């Protein structure tokens, strides 16, 4: 499939996963990235494309600040969905076979992040 295909091919998914597992193993072994924020930042740099990098950056922020530390106020749907997306990307190097679905979830997670940092109206 071409550059603008709506889904990853099996060969693309296999290549993405293989490269991701190599990069993840190297990052996990490096003591420079022991702190979770440093590790997640480095993970994001090694994801396959900009869409995945942004998706991981947003879900990582929501996961650590909204789920783990409860600093963010999240909707119940977000509380159940964010850990799934975060763990799936960390495990496989991609979220879903559909590039369109990844983009929709990236945009949704970006809105969730911006909602947390928006100044309060008085």
C-alpha positions in Angstrom: 0.0 0.0 0.0 1.0 3.6 -0.6 2.0 6.4 1.8 -1.6 7.5 2.2 -3.1 4.1 2.9 -5.7 3.8 5.6 -4.3 0.6 7.2 -0.9 -0.8 7.9 0.0 -3.9 5.9 1.0 -7.1 7.6 4.6 -6.5 6.5 4.6 -3.0 7.8 3.2 -4.1 11.2 5.8 -6.9 11.4 8.6 -4.4 10.6 7.3 -1.8 13.0 7.1 -4.4 15.8 10.5 -5.8 15.2 12.2 -2.4 15.2 10.2 -1.3 18.2 11.2 -4.3 20.3 14.9 -3.7 19.4 14.6 0.0 20.4 12.6 -0.7 23.5 15.1 -3.4 24.7 18.0 -0.9 24.2 16.1 1.9 26.0 15.1 -0.4 28.9 18.7 -1.5 29.4 20.1 2.0 29.5 20.3 3.4 33.0 20.0 7.0 31.6 16.3 6.3 31.2 15.4 4.8 34.6 13.0 7.7 35.4 9.6 7.0 33.7 9.3 10.4 32.1 12.8 10.1 30.5 11.9 6.6 29.4 8.6 7.6 27.9 10.2 10.6 26.1 12.8 8.2 24.6 10.1 5.7 23.6 8.3 8.4 21.8 11.3 9.3 19.7 11.6 5.8 18.4 8.1 5.2 17.3 7.5 4.7 13.6 5.8 7.9 12.6 4.8 11.4 13.8 1.2 10.3 14.4 2.2 7.5 16.7 4.8 9.8 18.4 2.1 12.4 19.3 -0.4 9.7 20.3 2.1 8.2 22.7 3.2 11.6 24.1 -0.5 12.5 24.8 -1.5 9.1 26.3 1.7 9.0 28.4 1.0 12.4 29.9 -2.7 11.4 30.6 -1.6 8.0 32.0 1.0 9.3 34.5 -0.9 12.5 35.5 -4.4 11.3 35.3 -4.4 7.6 36.1 -1.3 7.1 38.3 -1.2 10.4 40.2 -4.8 11.6 39.7 -3.6 15.2 39.1 -5.9 15.5 36.1 -9.6 15.2 36.1 -10.6 12.6 33.5 -13.9 11.3 32.2 -14.7 7.7 33.2 -14.4 6.6 29.6 -10.9 8.2 29.5 -9.9 6.4 32.7 -10.6 3.0 31.2 -9.3 3.8 27.7 -6.0 5.6 28.3 -4.2 2.7 30.0 -5.1 0.4 27.2 -3.7 2.7 24.5 -0.6 3.4 26.5 0.2 -0.3 27.2 -0.6 -1.4 23.7 1.8 1.1 22.2 4.5 0.2 24.7 4.0 -3.5 23.9 3.8 -3.5 20.1 5.1 -0.1 18.9 1.7 0.8 17.4 -1.9 1.0 18.6 -4.1 -0.4 15.9 -3.9 -1.6 12.3 -6.0 1.4 11.2 -4.1 4.6 10.6 -7.4 6.5 10.7 -8.3 5.1 14.1 -4.9 6.1 15.4 -5.3 9.6 14.1 -8.8 9.9 15.7 -7.5 8.7 19.1 -4.5 11.1 18.8 -6.8 14.0 18.2 -9.1 12.9 21.1 -6.2 12.5 23.5 -4.8 15.9 22.4 -8.1 17.5 23.3 -8.0 15.7 26.7 -4.5 17.0 27.4 -5.4 20.6 26.4 -8.5 20.4 28.6 -6.2 19.8 31.6 -4.0 22.8 30.9 -6.7 25.3 29.8 -6.9 28.3 32.1 -9.9 28.4 34.4 -12.6 30.9 33.5 -13.7 33.1 36.4 
